[in-house]
Amino acid sequence: MLWGFGTWWLALATLTTLRFIRQGLPFNLGWWAFTFPLGVFTASTFSLGSLTHLGFFTGLGEVFVPVLAVLWLLVTVRTAHGVWRGELLGKVPALPAIGLPRA
């Protein structure tokens, strides 16, 4: 049941992200929030494959591993690039609301 909920979350997160990327979604540190759930979902998919001995889950887990690796690489490179250029940490939308200056 939880794996099914994870599948629903993955579908919604993917579709929502693709929609906003088309509208010019800027990179921010929130992109890291995709890596952990996808990693846990991948691990749980492999666990289901091991427990049920169904090749479907094992095969699907093998598809998720490269997707997860590409996501980690993308977010790592974009984070390093943003920090190096000094653009990433200065784009925190809540800073003016709490009275802190932007970088």
Buried (B, 14 or more C-beta within 10 A) or exposed (E): EEEEEBEEEBEEBEEEEEEEEEEEBEBBBEBEEBBEEBBEBBBBBBEBBEEEEEEEBBEBBBEBBEEBEEBBEBBEEBBEEBEEEEEBEEBBEEBEEEEEEEE
